[in-house]
Amino acid sequence: MPPGRALLWLAQGRVGAAAGAVRRHLEEARDQVSRLRVLPTAVEVLVAAGALDEAAALADELARLATVVDGPAARGAAGLAAAQVALARGDAETAAGAARRAVAAWTALTAAYEVARCRALLGRAYRSLGDDDAARAELRAARETFVGLGARPAGEECTRLLGDAVAPGGLSPREVEVLRLVAAGRSNAQVAPELVLSEKTVARHLSNIFAKLDVGSRTAASAFAFEHGLV
């Protein structure tokens, strides 16, 4: 059974079956070529399954193999895998850097579909970092490519991410999540683990919230949240 079957099962919501399949493939893949073929799919599936430590170890292995093979396809696959793991762990800055490297590698091969996958993930990372304009630009570019290639499910996912309703004050969905917790009395240190973000990212979101709402304090931002039914 090819690794692609695991991705099909993942798309169908059969996460356990997909994870079992990639683990079997990993046991059978012993040479470098076989490992390079299986590792990208294994990382994607195991991230979706929540097996982040296992996925991280495989992403590290893929990165090591990419330095040996030293080709753009291997570098692109390794970059995307690293970005997937980092974003799942709440490290959006690392995810964005890895995704940008992956975009560059796949662009060198004019691999449009892979570039779009990386740009979609980069858009998600930018959104987590509070840069909604950059996030929307990446997601729009990815969607355009997916639509042009006939990759309907991927394009629809970008549309879903782009189509989030605009909250009062022009807040992004992530900013609303942060504001709700702040209004509930949470500190940045308490918000960070709850949303799987770093404290630095929480602070950046708060800065953006203050700017959009034209307020200068957590108290004023919380008052806005209560007045506009965000909590």
N, C-alpha and C positions, 0 to 999 in steps of 0.2 A: 504494500500500500504506500503510495507516494506521500511526502509530507503535506502536499496540498490538500489531501483529504482532511487532515486535522484542521486546516483553516476553514474548510467547508463546514465541518462540525461546529467549529467555534462560531461561525456566522449563524448557524442554526440554533445557537444557545446550548449546544451539547458540550459544555466546557470540560466536564469530567472525562468524557470520551476523547476529546481532543488532547487533553493533558496526558492521558494514558497512551495515546498513539505516539506523541512526540517523545515520550520517555522510552518507548520501545524502539523507536528509530534511533535514538541516541545510543542505546545499548548496542545496536547493530552497526552503527557508523564508527569505524575505527581509523580509517585513513583521513588525511587532511581534506581531500576533495569531498568525501562523504560528510565530514563534520561541517564543512563550509556550506554544504547544501541544506543540512538539517538545522543548524544552530539558529538562523534568523527566525524560522517558523517556531522553533521551540521557545525562544525568548518571548515572542509575541503571545503565544498560547499560555505560557506559564505566568506571564504578567496578568493576563486576563483571569487566570485561575487564582490569583492572589499569592502564588508561590514566589515571592519577590527575591528571597535569598537564593533560591535555586536559579531563577532567571538571571540574577546579577552575576552569579558564578559563570553561567553560560555566556553572558554578554562579555565578560572579561576574557573568556577563552576565545571568543570570536575576535575580540580586539587584538589578542596576541597573534592569532592566525593571520589577521589582516596585515600585520607588520611583516610577516614571513612572505606572504603572497605578494603584498605591495601592489595591488591593482585597485582601480577606482570602484569596481563592483564590491570587492571585499571591504574597502574602506566605507563605502556607502552603507552596506549592510551592518557593519560594526557600529557606525554612527547612529543609525536608526535604533538598533538594539539598545545602545547605551541611553539614548533619549527616552525610549519607552520605559526602561527601568527607573531612570531618574525622575520622570514625571509621575510615575506610580508611587514613588517614595516621597513625593512632595517637594523635590528639588528642581524647581522650574528653571532656575538659572543654568544649572548643569544640563538639563534637558534641552534648553534652547541652544546652547553652544554645540552640543552633539548633533542636534537636528540641522543646524546651519552647516556643519561639516558634511553631513550626509547629503544635503541638498547640493553642495558643491561637487561632491564625488559623483553623484548620479547625473548631474548636469553635464559633466565631462563626457558621459556616455550617451547623452541625449536620451536617457531613459525616462520618458515623460511620466509614466505611471508612478515609478518609484520617487521621482522628484515631487510629484503631487502628494504622495503619502507622507513624505518628510515635511512638506510645507503645511499640511493639515496638522501634523503633530506640533510643528513649530507654532502654529496659530494657537493651539491649546496651551502651549507653554507661555506664550506672550500674554494670553488672557489670565493665566494664573499669576503672572508677574504684575498685572494691573495695567498693561499696555493694550487697551482694547482696540485702538486704531491699528496698531501693527498686527494684532490678532486677526482682525477682520480682513486686512489686506492679504494675509497669508491664506486664510480660509477661502476667500473669493478666488484667489489664483488657483488654489487646489481644486475647488469646485469646477472652475472653468475647464481645467484639464480633464478631470474625471468625466464631465459631461461630454466633452469632445471625443473621449475614448470609449464612450458607452458604458462606463463603470457606474451604473446607476446607484447601487447601494452606497458607495463611497461618496458620490455627489450628494445624495440625500442626507447623509450624515453631516456634511459640511453645511448644507442648507439648514439643518436643524440647529447646528451650533451658531450659525449666523442669524437665525430667526428668533432668538430669545427676545421676549417682549422687553421694551425699554421701560425701566422703572422710573418713578418720580425722581426728578433732578437729573435724569440722564444717566443714572447709575447702572453699571453693568451687573449681570447676575452675581458675579463673585463679590463685587462691592456691596451688594445687598446682603449677602451672607455675612460678610464681615461686620456691616453696620448692625445687623440684627443681634449679633453676639455682643458687640460693644454696648448697644442699648440695653442688653440684659445684664450689664455690669462686668463683662469679662475684660481682663487685661490683655495686652498683646500676647503675653506669654501663655495665656490660657486659650486665646483664639487660635494660635498657631497650630498646636497639635490637633485641635478639633477639626480644622479644615485641611490638615496635612500640608501646612505651609511653614516657611521659616518666619521668625519674628521680623526679619528685615522686609520680607514680602508683605506681611500684615501692615507694617508701618507705611510701606509704599501705597498700599490700598487706602489706608486712612488718609494719607496726604492727598490722594486723588479725590476721595470723598469730600474732604474739607474744601478743596478747590471747586468741585462741581456744585456743592451746596452753598458756597460762599460763607462758610462758618469757620470759626477758629478754635473750636474745642470739642471734645468728646461729648460734653453735656449738650451743646447746641446741635450736634449731629444726631444725638439720641432723641432730642426733642423733635427734630424733623422726622425721624423714623416713626415715632408715635403719632405725630400729626397726620402722616400720610399712610398710615395703616401698614407699615412694613414690618411691624412686630405685633 
